[in-house]
Amino acid sequence: MSISQNIKISENQWSELSTAAKSAFNKAYAPYSNFNVGAAALTSANKIVQGCNVENASYGLTVCAERHCIAQGVINNDSTSTVEFTALVIYTEQEKLTPPCGACRQVIAEFFTKNGQIMAVNHLEQQQKWTVAQLLPDAFTPYDLINKT
């Protein structure tokens, strides 16, 4: 996928992703924060993968829903090439929409192009969309390692 490629996600795809993210939200393991998060991502092969946050008593070992979702896409990739994603939805039941944390933004930048689409949704059916470049401007990506000049 080219870095400048414009990504179009249909309303139907956004709806499917939102439903999958809400389903993942219901599976979250968050006994310490009670802050469940679900995520669903669309691969460039049009497959939907899900993830939820999984907390740990050693808080630093907690895995965010977005990173869990991306890891699921990597492990379930049928191709011999690296999996790429085009869109990701984050679902919470917070009144304020929840964008990805800094660590998740960096992982998102690893697997999405700068034009990849990220959307936060909540139980009030509010939504906000960003591109990866808006969430993490000037991200350090695999492109920076390949193109050293």
N, C-alpha and C positions, 0 to 999 in steps of 0.2 A: 504494500500500500504506500503510495507516495505521500510525502510529508505535506504537500500542498493540496492533496485531494480533498474535494468538498464532500462531506459525508451527509447523506440524506437518510433520515430515519422516519418511517411513516408513522402516522398516528396509531395504526394498528400495532406496530412493533413497540411503540412507547407503552401502549396499553398492556401488551403481553409482558413486557419487562416489569412494569409496575405491579402486575398481578404476581409475577414470580418473586419479586422483591418482598412483597407483603407476605407471601407464603414462607419465604426464608426467615423473615422477621419473627414469625410464630415459632420457629425452631431455635432461636437464639438461646445461648446459655449465658445469662447475665445475672447471676445470683447476688453479686456484690454491688453493682451500680443500678440494677433494675432499668438499664438503658438499652433495650433491645434495638438492634439494627439488622435490617435485611438488605441484601443487594442482589441484583441480577444484571448480567452483562450479555451483550450480543457479540458473538465472534464474527469475524469477516466471512465465515462459512455459514452464517445465519443460524447458529446454534445458541440457545440460551443456557447459561450456567448460573448457578445460585451460590450465595454464601451468606453466612450470618456471623455475628460476633460471638466469640467463644472466650469467656473470661477465665482467669486462673487466680487462685489464691495468691500467687506471686504475680502481682498486677502487671509487671513488665512482660510477662509471657502471654498476655491477652492478645488475641488475633482479631483485628477489625473485620467487619463484614466484607468490605471492598477487597481487601487482600485475600481473604478466604475465597471469595468469588473468583478472583483472577487465578488463584492457585488451582481451583477446580477446573477452570478452562484449560490451564496448562496440562494438568494430569489427564484430562479427558480428550485431549487433542488427538484426532485421528490421523493428522498429517505428519509427515516427517519434518516439515518446516515449522518455525516458531509460530505459535498461535498469535493472532492479532485480534483486537477488539475494536468495535466501532461505537458502542454506546454502553452506558452503565446507569442503572437507577438505584438510588439509595432511599430506603423507606424507613421512616420512624413514626412514632406516634407522639411527636413533640409539636407544640404549637409553632415553634420557630423551626423553619426548615434546616436540615442538618447537612452541611457540606462535608466532604472528606477531610480527615485530619492531614497534617503535613506528611506523615510517613506514607499514608495511602496515596496522596497526590504524587509522590515520587514513584511509587510502584505503578500507578496509573500511567505516568509519563513513560515508563519502560515498555508498556504493551499497547498503548494507544498512540495514534498520530496527534500532532498538535491540534488538529481539527476534530478529534474524537469528541463525542457528545456525552456529557454527564448531567444527570437530572436528579434533584432531590424532590421527594414527594412525601406527603404525610396523610394521616387519617382524615384530615379536613379537605382532602383533594386539592390542596395547594401544591404548586410546583415551581421550581426554578431550574433553569438550564444554564450550563456553562460549557465552553470548550476546554479542552485540557490546557491550552495555552493561557486561558483566562485564570484557571485555577493555579497554575504553576508557570508563570512567565520565565523564560530563559532557563528551562529545566535542563539538567544534565542527563542526557539520554544515550542509548547505544550509538546513535548517530555521531555524538561527540567523540566516542572512542574510535570509531571507524574512520572518521574524517579528521585527522590530527593536524591538517594544515589549514 
